[in-house]
Amino acid sequence: MGYYVRVEPDVNIYVEDVNPGGGKPILFIHGWPVNHKMFEYQFNQLPQMGYRCIGMDIRGFGNSDKPWRGYNYDRLADDVRGVVDALHLQNFTLGGHSMGGAIAIRYMARHKGFGVSKLALFAAAAPSFTKRPDFPYGLSIEDVNKLILETYNDRPKMLREFGDMFFFQYVTEPFSEWFFQLGLQAAGWSTASTLFSLRDESLFSDLGKIRVPTLILHGIHDKVCPFPLAVAQNEGIKTSKLVPFEYSGHGLFWDERDKFNKELAQFIG
């Protein structure tokens, strides 16, 4: 079932609640530049295993409202809290892909992990999406500036090219088109504003504040969030376990979907 949660007087967040009467809840936060539908191949399977899968579209993406402002990690983490409060979620697993992983980490630090019993990070854009003087991994600032410029000038072309570097396995033309359409559902200004956050914000100090069991799933062929980011997450989160995906790129949730679902289910228990 799908419904809206009001997180600010003028901002509503879309939530898809699959198997609401089911077992242990998992709240999924999608990555840039798509929406909760990227988890289709989880929502197909995990409810059959008895899990309640909840997908939210972050503001500016999918079916959520698309305000002009509010795209920094703090506000996006507060939106997650709004969803958690509205659904009265307790003892749930919080899972985030790419930028969604960054938002999940900020939620854990800023909201002291409210309601979360376990954390799952999928190709997370943390502790920094971009290279820094003391962190030589990730995309260059120039790379991200180029994405921002392309978003403002020819967003469909940018989305098509970004989609081409997303997966490691061969994708069919219809699948590529489907993924492309997910990106088009966002607003252009939201797509650009979240890129500024990805470029400028970091989560080094947030990692040490995570106290719950944490599963890190990351493709070794990831061209968006390179594998050393996962190693840094593993080192920074004392309660974490890292599982490399040897045949995956950034889209490990599809590249190795069976392994992904199995690892996640085993971790949640």
Stockholm file with secondary structure:
# STOCKHOLM 1.0

chainA/1-269         MGYYVRVEPDVNIYVEDVNPGGGKPILFIHGWPVNHKMFEYQFNQLPQMGYRCIGMDIRGFGNSDKPWRGYNYDRLADDVRGVVDALHLQNFTLGGHSMGGAIAIRYMARHKGFGVSKLALFAAAAPSFTKRPDFPYGLSIEDVNKLILETYNDRPKMLREFGDMFFFQYVTEPFSEWFFQLGLQAAGWSTASTLFSLRDESLFSDLGKIRVPTLILHGIHDKVCPFPLAVAQNEGIKTSKLVPFEYSGHGLFWDERDKFNKELAQFIG
#=GR chainA/1-269 SS CEEEEEEETTEEEEEEEESTTSSSEEEEECCTTCCGGGGHHHHTTGGGGTCEEEEECCTTSTTSCCCSSCCSHHHHHHHHHHHHHHHTCCSEEEEEETHHHHHHHHHHHHTTTTTEEEEEEESCCCSBSBCBTTBCCSBCHHHHHHHHHHHHHHHHHHHHHHHHTTCSSCCCHHHHHHHHHHHHTSCHHHHHHHHHHHHHCBCHHHHTTCCSCEEEEEETTCSSSCHHHHHHHHHHCTTEEEEEETTCCTTHHHHTHHHHHHHHHHHHC
#=GC SS_cons         CEEEEEEETTEEEEEEEESTTSSSEEEEECCTTCCGGGGHHHHTTGGGGTCEEEEECCTTSTTSCCCSSCCSHHHHHHHHHHHHHHHTCCSEEEEEETHHHHHHHHHHHHTTTTTEEEEEEESCCCSBSBCBTTBCCSBCHHHHHHHHHHHHHHHHHHHHHHHHTTCSSCCCHHHHHHHHHHHHTSCHHHHHHHHHHHHHCBCHHHHTTCCSCEEEEEETTCSSSCHHHHHHHHHHCTTEEEEEETTCCTTHHHHTHHHHHHHHHHHHC
//
